[in-house]
Amino acid sequence: MKTKSLFILNAVLSAAAAVAVNTVLHPCSGEMAMKCNHTTQVGTVLLAVLAILSIAALFVKNAAANKALAALSVIGSAAAFFLPALGHCGGALMHCNTHTMPAFRIVGALLFIFALIALIAGFLRKPQASAA
């Protein structure tokens, strides 16, 4: 599998998750902003940054820069996985605990796996000889 397709997959997955956690998988809503709302806001920004990194990696031709973008994606995906540690509601059956925070965990794990595969593939790829 080419790394380009992994970066496309990461961009689509990040963008779709950012939309999902703000619409269908939204956090608890109430009179005042709760911890889960703040966590979701941070998570949305993080997922948007991950989508931008993946899109940037599609257009970068330099192998070292591509590896750096893949490494940043690995770090960002790990952060998305551990994002629920920032705060969520206390009730186990609240919408943020049953929908929003598991979405961050699942998407973070998937993004981490795909970004790690892209990073490893970047290091295993043989450098192409330049035509002189």
Backbone as a chain_set.jsonl record, in Angstrom:
{"seq": "MKTKSLFILNAVLSAAAAVAVNTVLHPCSGEMAMKCNHTTQVGTVLLAVLAILSIAALFVKNAAANKALAALSVIGSAAAFFLPALGHCGGALMHCNTHTMPAFRIVGALLFIFALIALIAGFLRKPQASAA", "coords": {"N": [[0.848, -1.176, 0.0], [0.58, 2.167, -0.86], [2.002, 5.098, 0.612], [0.681, 7.402, 0.036], [-2.028, 6.77, -0.25], [-2.561, 6.093, 2.372], [-2.275, 8.553, 3.655], [-4.39, 9.934, 2.46], [-6.53, 8.442, 3.455], [-6.202, 8.985, 6.208], [-6.687, 11.763, 6.212], [-9.374, 11.911, 5.379], [-10.609, 10.371, 7.371], [-9.975, 11.847, 9.695], [-11.236, 14.33, 9.174], [-13.908, 13.482, 8.9], [-14.376, 12.451, 11.451], [-14.087, 14.762, 12.992], [-16.309, 16.202, 12.169], [-18.315, 14.409, 12.943], [-18.135, 14.214, 15.797], [-19.143, 16.611, 16.485], [-21.697, 16.666, 15.571], [-23.489, 14.128, 15.136], [-22.322, 12.465, 17.104], [-22.225, 14.119, 19.311], [-21.231, 15.896, 22.332], [-22.529, 16.013, 25.737], [-25.297, 18.185, 26.27], [-26.312, 21.122, 27.837], [-27.354, 23.505, 30.347], [-25.021, 24.837, 31.059], [-21.568, 24.994, 30.005], [-19.848, 21.963, 29.963], [-17.206, 19.704, 31.083], [-16.867, 17.86, 29.028], [-17.636, 19.28, 26.763], [-15.553, 21.132, 26.439], [-13.413, 19.377, 26.046], [-14.215, 18.221, 23.641], [-14.064, 20.431, 21.953], [-11.287, 20.928, 21.944], [-10.497, 18.494, 20.863], [-11.683, 18.63, 18.323], [-10.192, 20.655, 17.102], [-7.694, 19.405, 17.153], [-8.175, 17.157, 15.493], [-8.705, 18.517, 13.108], [-6.203, 19.653, 12.636], [-4.734, 17.308, 12.259], [-5.927, 16.407, 9.9], [-5.111, 18.448, 8.163], [-2.328, 18.081, 8.268], [-2.144, 15.579, 7.034], [-3.118, 16.163, 4.478], [-1.188, 17.993, 3.684], [1.015, 16.291, 3.566], [0.46, 14.907, 1.27], [1.16, 16.606, -0.782], [3.804, 17.2, -0.467], [7.012, 16.73, -1.72], [9.536, 16.147, -0.817], [11.325, 13.635, 0.807], [12.251, 13.581, 3.466], [10.745, 15.603, 4.683], [8.242, 14.502, 4.351], [8.428, 12.267, 6.013], [8.674, 13.599, 8.43], [6.168, 14.853, 8.619], [4.583, 12.57, 8.791], [5.504, 11.568, 11.224], [4.655, 13.608, 12.946], [1.94, 13.239, 12.618], [1.625, 10.733, 13.806], [2.181, 11.36, 16.487], [0.141, 13.241, 16.967], [-2.126, 11.627, 16.579], [-1.875, 9.833, 18.686], [-2.286, 11.633, 20.732], [-4.966, 12.235, 20.224], [-6.118, 9.812, 20.877], [-5.695, 9.704, 23.648], [-7.123, 11.888, 24.441], [-9.681, 11.936, 25.854], [-8.861, 11.957, 28.499], [-8.61, 14.562, 29.269], [-11.018, 15.472, 30.208], [-14.334, 14.569, 31.042], [-17.843, 13.876, 31.476], [-19.223, 12.839, 34.67], [-21.198, 10.863, 34.88], [-21.787, 7.575, 33.864], [-23.54, 6.79, 31.855], [-24.01, 8.99, 30.308], [-24.283, 10.936, 27.303], [-21.822, 11.845, 26.266], [-19.996, 10.052, 27.349], [-20.794, 7.644, 26.293], [-20.783, 7.976, 23.544], [-19.235, 10.242, 22.407], [-16.566, 10.306, 23.629], [-15.7, 7.569, 23.251], [-15.61, 7.671, 20.46], [-13.46, 9.411, 19.986], [-11.412, 7.806, 21.024], [-11.49, 5.509, 19.336], [-11.09, 6.62, 16.744], [-8.647, 7.877, 17.207], [-7.002, 5.632, 17.668], [-7.186, 4.278, 15.181], [-6.163, 6.255, 13.424], [-3.6, 6.441, 14.484], [-2.517, 3.906, 13.907], [-2.585, 3.9, 11.057], [-0.991, 6.152, 10.484], [1.408, 5.37, 11.646], [2.059, 3.149, 10.077], [2.445, 4.491, 7.647], [4.657, 6.038, 8.346], [6.61, 4.084, 8.909], [6.707, 2.865, 6.394], [7.76, 4.978, 4.956], [10.363, 5.038, 5.919], [11.278, 2.554, 5.091], [11.175, 2.673, 2.386], [13.033, 2.692, -0.583], [15.462, 5.053, -1.594], [14.968, 6.989, -4.535], [16.851, 7.028, -7.476], [18.235, 9.893, -8.924], [17.67, 11.176, -12.137], [20.217, 11.942, -14.256]], "CA": [[0.0, 0.0, 0.0], [1.361, 3.382, -0.942], [1.774, 6.026, 1.717], [-0.265, 8.428, -0.41], [-3.384, 6.323, 0.079], [-2.699, 6.169, 3.83], [-2.493, 9.955, 4.009], [-5.759, 10.265, 2.053], [-7.391, 7.794, 4.441], [-6.103, 9.745, 7.454], [-7.345, 13.059, 6.043], [-10.824, 11.692, 5.348], [-11.016, 9.895, 8.698], [-9.871, 12.974, 10.632], [-12.294, 15.302, 8.878], [-15.203, 12.871, 9.206], [-14.505, 12.365, 12.91], [-14.299, 16.119, 13.502], [-17.715, 16.533, 11.916], [-19.176, 13.49, 13.696], [-18.18, 14.511, 17.232], [-19.882, 17.856, 16.678], [-23.073, 16.513, 15.102], [-24.144, 12.89, 15.556], [-21.706, 11.976, 18.341], [-22.003, 15.332, 20.1], [-21.172, 15.715, 23.787], [-23.71, 16.399, 26.504], [-25.683, 19.589, 26.147], [-27.052, 21.544, 29.014], [-27.402, 24.927, 30.632], [-23.666, 25.39, 31.101], [-20.56, 24.166, 29.331], [-19.279, 20.951, 30.847], [-15.86, 19.274, 30.705], [-16.902, 17.161, 27.745], [-17.695, 20.276, 25.697], [-14.205, 21.666, 26.244], [-12.617, 18.297, 25.473], [-14.62, 18.082, 22.249], [-13.516, 21.566, 21.214], [-9.858, 20.654, 21.765], [-10.417, 17.358, 19.953], [-12.026, 19.071, 16.975], [-9.009, 21.364, 16.586], [-6.661, 18.392, 16.942], [-8.53, 16.381, 14.301], [-8.523, 19.392, 11.952], [-4.76, 19.744, 12.406], [-4.324, 16.02, 11.686], [-6.378, 16.389, 8.502], [-4.234, 19.365, 7.427], [-1.025, 17.414, 8.142], [-2.267, 14.512, 6.033], [-3.241, 16.796, 3.168], [0.134, 18.552, 3.368], [1.907, 15.182, 3.214], [0.163, 14.496, -0.102], [1.755, 17.533, -1.735], [5.236, 17.354, -0.211], [7.824, 15.811, -2.525], [10.752, 15.837, -0.066], [11.132, 12.432, 1.622], [12.47, 13.904, 4.883], [9.581, 16.362, 5.141], [7.134, 13.553, 4.401], [8.623, 11.489, 7.239], [8.382, 14.489, 9.559], [4.713, 14.997, 8.692], [4.052, 11.291, 9.271], [5.82, 11.488, 12.654], [3.723, 14.521, 13.627], [0.624, 12.587, 12.591], [1.651, 9.672, 14.824], [2.085, 12.022, 17.795], [-1.207, 13.818, 17.065], [-3.122, 10.563, 16.744], [-1.77, 9.351, 20.068], [-2.954, 12.651, 21.545], [-6.414, 12.069, 20.036], [-6.517, 8.626, 21.634], [-5.697, 10.018, 25.076], [-7.872, 13.124, 24.635], [-10.705, 11.878, 26.903], [-8.276, 12.187, 29.817], [-8.748, 15.981, 29.593], [-12.221, 15.64, 31.015], [-15.645, 14.171, 30.547], [-18.852, 13.888, 32.537], [-19.096, 11.785, 35.676], [-22.188, 9.802, 34.702], [-21.339, 6.588, 32.884], [-24.496, 6.65, 30.76], [-24.212, 10.266, 29.612], [-24.005, 10.838, 25.873], [-20.394, 12.028, 25.978], [-19.273, 8.841, 27.747], [-21.198, 6.497, 25.47], [-20.622, 8.252, 22.12], [-18.17, 11.17, 22.012], [-15.236, 9.884, 24.055], [-15.292, 6.373, 22.505], [-15.28, 8.058, 19.082], [-12.084, 9.908, 20.006], [-10.516, 6.657, 21.238], [-11.457, 4.666, 18.14], [-10.457, 7.369, 15.662], [-7.238, 8.05, 17.572], [-6.306, 4.365, 17.456], [-7.088, 4.035, 13.739], [-5.221, 7.222, 12.856], [-2.265, 6.081, 14.95], [-2.068, 2.737, 13.139], [-2.328, 4.283, 9.668], [0.154, 7.073, 10.446], [2.607, 4.591, 11.958], [2.372, 2.377, 8.874], [3.003, 5.434, 6.671], [5.991, 6.421, 8.81], [7.498, 2.931, 8.697], [6.866, 2.714, 4.942], [8.664, 6.033, 4.516], [11.734, 4.656, 6.249], [11.64, 1.347, 4.357], [11.222, 2.951, 0.951], [14.387, 2.925, -1.117], [15.534, 6.353, -2.285], [15.001, 6.896, -5.982], [18.028, 7.651, -8.09], [17.856, 11.02, -9.771], [18.13, 11.037, -13.524], [21.133, 13.03, -14.569]], "C": [[0.891, 1.235, 0.0], [1.028, 4.299, 0.225], [0.773, 7.103, 1.33], [-1.7, 8.035, -0.044], [-3.613, 6.335, 1.594], [-2.954, 7.599, 4.288], [-3.893, 10.42, 3.604], [-6.748, 9.688, 3.058], [-7.382, 8.555, 5.764], [-6.819, 11.087, 7.353], [-8.862, 12.907, 6.081], [-11.336, 11.27, 6.724], [-10.989, 11.02, 9.731], [-11.003, 13.975, 10.428], [-13.671, 14.743, 9.232], [-15.43, 12.776, 10.712], [-14.748, 13.735, 13.519], [-15.744, 16.561, 13.308], [-18.623, 15.685, 12.808], [-19.26, 13.853, 15.168], [-18.876, 15.84, 17.519], [-21.317, 17.772, 16.206], [-23.711, 15.277, 15.719], [-23.619, 12.405, 16.909], [-21.389, 13.115, 19.301], [-21.915, 15.035, 21.597], [-22.482, 16.146, 24.443], [-24.025, 17.873, 26.271], [-26.536, 19.946, 27.357], [-27.019, 23.048, 29.159], [-26.02, 25.567, 30.59], [-22.693, 24.437, 30.408], [-19.932, 23.218, 30.345], [-17.899, 20.55, 30.332], [-15.842, 18.635, 29.324], [-16.977, 18.136, 26.572], [-16.312, 20.844, 25.394], [-13.29, 20.616, 25.609], [-12.946, 18.123, 23.995], [-14.09, 19.234, 21.401], [-12.03, 21.364, 20.933], [-9.679, 19.52, 20.755], [-10.729, 17.732, 18.512], [-10.847, 19.803, 16.333], [-7.901, 20.361, 16.273], [-6.944, 17.567, 15.686], [-8.389, 17.219, 13.032], [-7.045, 19.534, 11.61], [-4.246, 18.442, 11.789], [-4.754, 15.905, 10.216], [-5.479, 17.282, 7.647], [-2.851, 18.749, 7.234], [-1.066, 16.336, 7.066], [-2.379, 15.076, 4.627], [-1.9, 17.385, 2.747], [1.097, 17.455, 2.932], [1.656, 14.686, 1.797], [0.908, 15.349, -1.123], [3.253, 17.719, -1.566], [6.003, 16.297, -1.002], [9.079, 15.358, -1.781], [10.486, 14.663, 0.881], [11.29, 12.729, 3.114], [11.287, 14.679, 5.455], [8.367, 15.458, 5.264], [7.219, 12.691, 5.661], [8.299, 12.333, 8.467], [6.877, 14.679, 9.727], [4.056, 13.717, 9.2], [4.316, 11.14, 10.769], [4.916, 12.41, 13.462], [2.314, 13.934, 13.672], [0.536, 11.47, 13.625], [1.463, 10.283, 16.212], [0.68, 12.602, 17.999], [-2.283, 12.763, 17.239], [-3.083, 9.962, 18.13], [-2.442, 10.342, 21.009], [-4.469, 12.539, 21.42], [-6.926, 10.863, 20.815], [-6.641, 8.934, 23.128], [-6.473, 11.294, 25.409], [-8.948, 13.036, 25.718], [-10.157, 12.077, 28.314], [-8.367, 13.664, 30.227], [-9.99, 16.243, 30.444], [-13.477, 15.198, 30.296], [-16.584, 14.118, 31.733], [-18.691, 12.687, 33.471], [-20.046, 10.622, 35.483], [-21.799, 8.857, 33.581], [-22.269, 6.494, 31.679], [-24.789, 7.958, 30.038], [-23.716, 10.131, 28.172], [-22.519, 10.988, 25.552], [-19.591, 10.777, 26.331], [-19.63, 7.63, 26.889], [-20.95, 6.714, 23.981], [-19.364, 9.068, 21.796], [-16.781, 10.656, 22.363], [-14.798, 8.558, 23.417], [-14.938, 6.689, 21.046], [-13.852, 8.585, 19.014], [-11.089, 8.763, 20.179], [-10.376, 5.821, 19.97], [-10.739, 5.37, 16.989], [-8.973, 7.576, 15.954], [-6.434, 6.787, 17.327], [-6.134, 4.067, 15.967], [-6.088, 4.974, 13.076], [-3.792, 6.893, 13.246], [-1.702, 4.922, 14.128], [-1.708, 3.139, 11.707], [-1.119, 5.216, 9.554], [1.452, 6.335, 10.742], [3.027, 3.731, 10.766], [3.0, 3.284, 7.812], [4.418, 5.85, 7.053], [6.99, 5.296, 8.566], [7.748, 2.72, 7.209], [7.802, 3.78, 4.383], [10.114, 5.702, 4.807], [12.199, 3.427, 5.469], [11.77, 1.573, 2.851], [12.643, 3.278, 0.526], [14.405, 4.283, -1.815], [15.661, 6.157, -3.796], [16.22, 7.625, -6.52], [17.57, 8.767, -9.002], [18.46, 10.831, -11.153], [19.008, 12.223, -13.86], [21.421, 13.11, -16.039]], "O": [[1.843, 1.326, 0.775], [-0.083, 4.278, 0.755], [0.093, 7.659, 2.192], [-2.484, 8.866, 0.415], [-4.735, 6.561, 2.048], [-3.75, 7.834, 5.198], [-4.516, 11.208, 4.317], [-7.693, 10.364, 3.465], [-8.433, 8.75, 6.375], [-7.485, 11.506, 8.299], [-9.553, 13.686, 6.739], [-12.37, 11.754, 7.185], [-11.898, 11.123, 10.555], [-11.645, 14.41, 11.384], [-14.504, 15.451, 9.798], [-16.542, 12.995, 11.193], [-15.529, 13.864, 14.461], [-16.328, 17.212, 14.175], [-19.595, 16.195, 13.365], [-20.346, 13.808, 15.746], [-19.165, 16.154, 18.674], [-22.088, 18.709, 16.414], [-24.407, 15.381, 16.729], [-24.4, 11.981, 17.761], [-20.391, 13.069, 20.02], [-22.463, 14.04, 22.071], [-23.416, 16.586, 23.772], [-23.125, 18.695, 26.098], [-27.363, 19.16, 27.819], [-26.697, 23.773, 28.218], [-25.867, 26.702, 30.139], [-22.961, 23.246, 30.25], [-19.54, 23.623, 31.44], [-17.473, 21.003, 29.269], [-14.912, 18.844, 28.545], [-16.441, 17.853, 25.501], [-15.946, 21.016, 24.232], [-12.487, 20.937, 24.734], [-12.047, 17.901, 23.183], [-13.708, 19.028, 20.249], [-11.567, 21.6, 19.817], [-8.804, 19.587, 19.892], [-10.109, 17.212, 17.584], [-10.543, 19.592, 15.158], [-7.245, 20.464, 15.236], [-6.032, 17.311, 14.9], [-7.996, 16.696, 11.989], [-6.673, 19.537, 10.436], [-3.408, 18.476, 10.888], [-4.017, 15.363, 9.392], [-5.125, 16.912, 6.528], [-2.261, 18.876, 6.161], [-0.129, 16.2, 6.28], [-1.8, 14.53, 3.688], [-1.518, 17.287, 1.581], [1.906, 17.662, 2.028], [2.549, 14.102, 1.183], [1.249, 14.871, -2.205], [3.906, 18.323, -2.416], [5.673, 15.112, -0.953], [9.627, 14.298, -2.083], [9.535, 14.694, 1.663], [10.548, 12.189, 3.934], [10.874, 14.434, 6.589], [7.553, 15.625, 6.173], [6.203, 12.417, 6.3], [7.717, 11.836, 9.432], [6.369, 14.666, 10.848], [3.084, 13.771, 9.953], [3.462, 10.645, 11.504], [4.459, 12.04, 14.544], [1.588, 14.115, 14.65], [-0.508, 11.281, 14.25], [0.678, 9.78, 17.015], [0.1, 12.468, 19.077], [-3.251, 12.979, 17.969], [-4.121, 9.618, 18.694], [-3.094, 9.941, 21.973], [-5.184, 12.728, 22.404], [-8.035, 10.888, 21.349], [-7.576, 8.48, 23.788], [-6.47, 11.728, 26.561], [-9.116, 14.006, 26.458], [-10.928, 12.342, 29.236], [-8.217, 13.984, 31.406], [-9.996, 17.132, 31.295], [-13.649, 15.428, 29.099], [-16.159, 14.296, 32.875], [-18.106, 11.666, 33.108], [-19.733, 9.5, 35.882], [-21.514, 9.296, 32.467], [-21.821, 6.15, 30.585], [-25.722, 8.026, 29.237], [-22.844, 9.316, 27.872], [-22.015, 10.318, 24.651], [-18.598, 10.479, 25.666], [-18.839, 6.694, 26.779], [-20.907, 5.747, 23.222], [-18.527, 8.634, 21.005], [-15.912, 10.576, 21.496], [-13.626, 8.423, 23.067], [-14.064, 6.044, 20.467], [-13.11, 8.248, 18.091], [-10.035, 8.757, 19.543], [-9.265, 5.466, 19.578], [-9.878, 4.779, 16.337], [-8.138, 7.463, 15.055], [-5.309, 6.853, 16.833], [-5.057, 3.652, 15.538], [-5.265, 4.545, 12.267], [-2.873, 7.045, 12.44], [-0.546, 4.957, 13.705], [-0.65, 2.762, 11.203], [-0.316, 5.082, 8.631], [2.487, 6.642, 10.151], [4.217, 3.601, 10.481], [3.967, 2.899, 7.156], [5.28, 5.999, 6.186], [8.092, 5.536, 8.072], [8.873, 2.429, 6.804], [8.553, 3.517, 3.444], [11.0, 6.047, 4.026], [13.393, 3.277, 5.213], [12.385, 0.78, 2.138], [13.354, 4.036, 1.186], [13.472, 4.623, -2.542], [16.374, 5.269, -4.263], [16.564, 8.713, -6.058], [16.621, 8.601, -9.768], [19.598, 10.388, -11.308], [18.583, 13.373, -13.758], [22.18, 13.977, -16.473]]}, "num_chains": 1, "name": "protein.A"}
